[in-house]
Amino acid sequence: EKIRISRSIVAAVRCENGRFLERSVAGGDGNGQDNGDNGGGDNNSGELYHDIGDRKAVEKTSQALRENLPKLRKELEAEEEAEKEAAVKRKEEEDEQQKRALEAKAEQERLQQQQQQQQQQQQWS
């Protein structure tokens, strides 16, 4: 399951023309020596980046998910808690609006009854 998720992440990145790169020294002799060729890059440091391939990309993605899982879980829990709090607040605001609407309706009915009573008193006098 975990590998499948990592593979799907790598595939999604690749579908968007994304790459998984590794930095290496261009033209080195294995002892950190540099021949000055930077592989056509924009920097002059002799660094070259090359694609690590799908297998290593899946491994690195799995590693990143493992290492960052506690942090991601905390962030998701915080987002869920914030959403719950926002939903409670919306519900409280809706309830308060309904309460005000009912109070306004009750006041309107009270005023109508009062007017009717006054009209009846005027008719009787």
Rosetta constraint file for C-alpha pairs under 8 A:
AtomPair CA 1 CA 5 HARMONIC 6.34 0.50
AtomPair CA 2 CA 6 HARMONIC 6.32 0.50
AtomPair CA 2 CA 62 HARMONIC 7.30 0.50
AtomPair CA 3 CA 7 HARMONIC 6.04 0.50
AtomPair CA 3 CA 58 HARMONIC 7.40 0.50
AtomPair CA 3 CA 62 HARMONIC 6.88 0.50
AtomPair CA 4 CA 8 HARMONIC 6.13 0.50
AtomPair CA 5 CA 9 HARMONIC 6.26 0.50
AtomPair CA 6 CA 10 HARMONIC 6.27 0.50
AtomPair CA 6 CA 58 HARMONIC 5.48 0.50
AtomPair CA 6 CA 59 HARMONIC 7.81 0.50
AtomPair CA 6 CA 61 HARMONIC 5.73 0.50
AtomPair CA 6 CA 62 HARMONIC 5.58 0.50
AtomPair CA 7 CA 11 HARMONIC 6.05 0.50
AtomPair CA 7 CA 58 HARMONIC 5.64 0.50
AtomPair CA 8 CA 12 HARMONIC 6.03 0.50
AtomPair CA 9 CA 13 HARMONIC 6.23 0.50
AtomPair CA 9 CA 61 HARMONIC 7.71 0.50
AtomPair CA 10 CA 14 HARMONIC 6.12 0.50
AtomPair CA 10 CA 54 HARMONIC 7.15 0.50
AtomPair CA 10 CA 57 HARMONIC 6.68 0.50
AtomPair CA 10 CA 58 HARMONIC 6.32 0.50
AtomPair CA 10 CA 61 HARMONIC 7.49 0.50
AtomPair CA 11 CA 15 HARMONIC 6.05 0.50
AtomPair CA 12 CA 16 HARMONIC 6.55 0.50
AtomPair CA 13 CA 17 HARMONIC 6.62 0.50
AtomPair CA 13 CA 18 HARMONIC 4.91 0.50
AtomPair CA 13 CA 19 HARMONIC 7.00 0.50
AtomPair CA 14 CA 18 HARMONIC 4.84 0.50
AtomPair CA 14 CA 19 HARMONIC 6.26 0.50
AtomPair CA 19 CA 51 HARMONIC 6.40 0.50
AtomPair CA 20 CA 51 HARMONIC 5.45 0.50
AtomPair CA 20 CA 52 HARMONIC 5.95 0.50
AtomPair CA 20 CA 53 HARMONIC 7.25 0.50
AtomPair CA 20 CA 57 HARMONIC 6.15 0.50
AtomPair CA 21 CA 49 HARMONIC 5.85 0.50
AtomPair CA 21 CA 50 HARMONIC 5.25 0.50
AtomPair CA 21 CA 51 HARMONIC 4.45 0.50
AtomPair CA 21 CA 52 HARMONIC 5.69 0.50
AtomPair CA 22 CA 49 HARMONIC 5.38 0.50
AtomPair CA 22 CA 50 HARMONIC 5.50 0.50
AtomPair CA 22 CA 51 HARMONIC 6.31 0.50
AtomPair CA 22 CA 52 HARMONIC 6.18 0.50
AtomPair CA 23 CA 47 HARMONIC 6.58 0.50
AtomPair CA 23 CA 48 HARMONIC 5.74 0.50
AtomPair CA 23 CA 49 HARMONIC 4.51 0.50
AtomPair CA 23 CA 50 HARMONIC 6.69 0.50
AtomPair CA 24 CA 47 HARMONIC 5.79 0.50
AtomPair CA 24 CA 48 HARMONIC 5.22 0.50
AtomPair CA 24 CA 49 HARMONIC 6.02 0.50
AtomPair CA 24 CA 50 HARMONIC 7.61 0.50
AtomPair CA 25 CA 32 HARMONIC 7.24 0.50
AtomPair CA 25 CA 34 HARMONIC 6.69 0.50
AtomPair CA 25 CA 38 HARMONIC 7.86 0.50
AtomPair CA 25 CA 46 HARMONIC 5.87 0.50
AtomPair CA 25 CA 47 HARMONIC 4.66 0.50
AtomPair CA 25 CA 48 HARMONIC 5.68 0.50
AtomPair CA 26 CA 34 HARMONIC 6.44 0.50
AtomPair CA 26 CA 35 HARMONIC 7.28 0.50
AtomPair CA 26 CA 36 HARMONIC 7.43 0.50
AtomPair CA 26 CA 37 HARMONIC 5.86 0.50
AtomPair CA 26 CA 38 HARMONIC 5.52 0.50
AtomPair CA 26 CA 39 HARMONIC 6.30 0.50
AtomPair CA 26 CA 46 HARMONIC 5.58 0.50
AtomPair CA 26 CA 47 HARMONIC 5.59 0.50
AtomPair CA 26 CA 48 HARMONIC 5.26 0.50
AtomPair CA 27 CA 33 HARMONIC 7.76 0.50
AtomPair CA 27 CA 34 HARMONIC 5.65 0.50
AtomPair CA 27 CA 35 HARMONIC 5.36 0.50
AtomPair CA 27 CA 36 HARMONIC 7.30 0.50
AtomPair CA 27 CA 37 HARMONIC 6.25 0.50
AtomPair CA 27 CA 38 HARMONIC 7.93 0.50
AtomPair CA 28 CA 32 HARMONIC 5.77 0.50
AtomPair CA 28 CA 33 HARMONIC 4.77 0.50
AtomPair CA 28 CA 34 HARMONIC 4.54 0.50
AtomPair CA 28 CA 35 HARMONIC 6.35 0.50
AtomPair CA 29 CA 33 HARMONIC 5.58 0.50
AtomPair CA 29 CA 34 HARMONIC 7.18 0.50
AtomPair CA 34 CA 46 HARMONIC 6.63 0.50
AtomPair CA 35 CA 46 HARMONIC 7.85 0.50
AtomPair CA 36 CA 45 HARMONIC 7.98 0.50
AtomPair CA 36 CA 46 HARMONIC 5.60 0.50
AtomPair CA 37 CA 46 HARMONIC 5.88 0.50
AtomPair CA 38 CA 43 HARMONIC 7.21 0.50
AtomPair CA 38 CA 44 HARMONIC 6.47 0.50
AtomPair CA 38 CA 45 HARMONIC 6.97 0.50
AtomPair CA 38 CA 46 HARMONIC 4.28 0.50
AtomPair CA 38 CA 47 HARMONIC 5.55 0.50
AtomPair CA 38 CA 48 HARMONIC 5.82 0.50
AtomPair CA 39 CA 46 HARMONIC 7.71 0.50
AtomPair CA 39 CA 47 HARMONIC 7.62 0.50
AtomPair CA 39 CA 48 HARMONIC 5.72 0.50
AtomPair CA 41 CA 47 HARMONIC 7.92 0.50
AtomPair CA 41 CA 48 HARMONIC 7.01 0.50
AtomPair CA 43 CA 47 HARMONIC 7.51 0.50
AtomPair CA 52 CA 56 HARMONIC 5.97 0.50
AtomPair CA 52 CA 57 HARMONIC 6.40 0.50
AtomPair CA 53 CA 57 HARMONIC 6.05 0.50
AtomPair CA 54 CA 58 HARMONIC 5.99 0.50
AtomPair CA 55 CA 59 HARMONIC 6.40 0.50
AtomPair CA 56 CA 60 HARMONIC 6.08 0.50
AtomPair CA 57 CA 61 HARMONIC 5.97 0.50
AtomPair CA 58 CA 62 HARMONIC 6.06 0.50
AtomPair CA 59 CA 63 HARMONIC 6.17 0.50
AtomPair CA 60 CA 64 HARMONIC 6.11 0.50
AtomPair CA 61 CA 65 HARMONIC 6.18 0.50
AtomPair CA 62 CA 66 HARMONIC 6.16 0.50
AtomPair CA 63 CA 67 HARMONIC 6.08 0.50
AtomPair CA 64 CA 68 HARMONIC 5.90 0.50
AtomPair CA 65 CA 69 HARMONIC 5.56 0.50
AtomPair CA 68 CA 72 HARMONIC 6.01 0.50
AtomPair CA 69 CA 73 HARMONIC 5.87 0.50
AtomPair CA 70 CA 74 HARMONIC 6.20 0.50
AtomPair CA 71 CA 75 HARMONIC 6.25 0.50
AtomPair CA 72 CA 76 HARMONIC 6.10 0.50
AtomPair CA 73 CA 77 HARMONIC 6.07 0.50
AtomPair CA 74 CA 78 HARMONIC 6.06 0.50
AtomPair CA 75 CA 79 HARMONIC 6.15 0.50
AtomPair CA 76 CA 80 HARMONIC 6.10 0.50
AtomPair CA 77 CA 81 HARMONIC 6.06 0.50
AtomPair CA 78 CA 82 HARMONIC 6.10 0.50
AtomPair CA 79 CA 83 HARMONIC 6.13 0.50
AtomPair CA 80 CA 84 HARMONIC 6.17 0.50
AtomPair CA 81 CA 85 HARMONIC 6.14 0.50
AtomPair CA 82 CA 86 HARMONIC 6.08 0.50
AtomPair CA 83 CA 87 HARMONIC 6.11 0.50
AtomPair CA 84 CA 88 HARMONIC 6.18 0.50
AtomPair CA 85 CA 89 HARMONIC 6.13 0.50
AtomPair CA 86 CA 90 HARMONIC 6.11 0.50
AtomPair CA 87 CA 91 HARMONIC 6.13 0.50
AtomPair CA 88 CA 92 HARMONIC 6.13 0.50
AtomPair CA 89 CA 93 HARMONIC 6.16 0.50
AtomPair CA 90 CA 94 HARMONIC 6.11 0.50
AtomPair CA 91 CA 95 HARMONIC 6.06 0.50
AtomPair CA 92 CA 96 HARMONIC 6.10 0.50
AtomPair CA 93 CA 97 HARMONIC 6.18 0.50
AtomPair CA 94 CA 98 HARMONIC 6.20 0.50
AtomPair CA 95 CA 99 HARMONIC 6.11 0.50
AtomPair CA 96 CA 100 HARMONIC 6.19 0.50
AtomPair CA 97 CA 101 HARMONIC 6.11 0.50
AtomPair CA 98 CA 102 HARMONIC 6.12 0.50
AtomPair CA 99 CA 103 HARMONIC 6.11 0.50
AtomPair CA 100 CA 104 HARMONIC 6.05 0.50
AtomPair CA 101 CA 105 HARMONIC 6.15 0.50
AtomPair CA 102 CA 106 HARMONIC 6.07 0.50
AtomPair CA 103 CA 107 HARMONIC 6.11 0.50
AtomPair CA 104 CA 108 HARMONIC 6.12 0.50
AtomPair CA 105 CA 109 HARMONIC 6.19 0.50
AtomPair CA 106 CA 110 HARMONIC 6.14 0.50
AtomPair CA 107 CA 111 HARMONIC 6.16 0.50
AtomPair CA 108 CA 112 HARMONIC 6.21 0.50
AtomPair CA 109 CA 113 HARMONIC 6.18 0.50
AtomPair CA 110 CA 114 HARMONIC 6.14 0.50
AtomPair CA 111 CA 115 HARMONIC 6.16 0.50
AtomPair CA 112 CA 116 HARMONIC 6.17 0.50
AtomPair CA 113 CA 117 HARMONIC 6.12 0.50
AtomPair CA 114 CA 118 HARMONIC 6.22 0.50
AtomPair CA 115 CA 119 HARMONIC 6.16 0.50
AtomPair CA 116 CA 120 HARMONIC 6.15 0.50
AtomPair CA 117 CA 121 HARMONIC 6.15 0.50
AtomPair CA 118 CA 122 HARMONIC 6.18 0.50
AtomPair CA 119 CA 123 HARMONIC 6.23 0.50
AtomPair CA 120 CA 124 HARMONIC 6.24 0.50
AtomPair CA 121 CA 125 HARMONIC 6.24 0.50
